[in-house]
Amino acid sequence: MMMMMMTETMTPEMQTCMDVCMDCHKMCMETMTHCMSKGGQHMDKNMMSMMRDCSEMCMMCMNMMMSGSEFMERTCMLCAEMCDRTAMACEMMSDDAKMMQCAAACRKCAESCRSMQMMPA
């Protein structure tokens, strides 16, 4: 039998944060594919690994919230930090619409993850 979180502990803020994490995860994956198709400066190793890490972190954050993990808040804080850093990297390619979309998704996710810190335990 799978252990699921009690639904009454899932707040609307957490649900929103999970949705934004999913969006950011998908956007990072899409943007990595976009970068691979473009090549050149888009294939920067640091940039690619940053997007991959950010994508993974967003998934972990969602999992922590779903399971009601005691590490959820700290995971959200790390996720916010990684999203911010990824957004900054993407914004360096401001002439690329996809990079800017990814940056926006990362910023939105960082903001939502930060709001989880304010949640009462």
Long-range contacts (C-beta under 8 A, 24 or more apart in sequence): 3-67, 4-66, 5-66, 5-67, 5-68, 6-68, 9-68, 10-65, 11-119, 13-115, 13-116, 13-119, 14-65, 14-116, 14-119, 16-112, 17-61, 17-65, 17-76, 17-112, 17-113, 17-115, 17-116, 18-62, 18-65, 18-66, 20-105, 20-108, 20-109, 20-112, 20-113, 21-58, 21-59, 21-61, 21-62, 21-79, 21-109, 21-112, 21-113, 22-58, 22-62, 23-105, 23-108, 23-109, 24-54, 24-55, 24-58, 24-83, 24-105, 24-106, 24-108, 24-109, 25-55, 25-58, 25-59, 25-62, 27-101, 27-102, 27-105, 27-106, 28-52, 28-54, 28-55, 28-58, 28-86, 28-102, 28-105, 28-106, 29-55, 30-98, 30-102, 31-90, 31-98, 31-99, 31-101, 31-102, 34-98, 34-99, 38-96, 41-93, 42-93, 42-96, 46-89, 47-89, 47-90, 50-82, 50-85, 50-86, 50-89, 51-86, 51-90, 51-102, 53-82, 53-86, 54-82, 54-83, 54-85, 54-86, 54-106, 57-82, 57-83, 58-83, 58-109, 61-113, 65-116, 72-116, 73-116, 73-117, 73-119, 76-113, 76-114, 76-116, 76-117, 77-113, 77-114, 77-116, 77-117, 79-109, 79-110, 79-113, 80-109, 80-110, 80-111, 80-113, 80-114, 81-110, 83-107, 83-109, 83-110, 83-113, 84-110
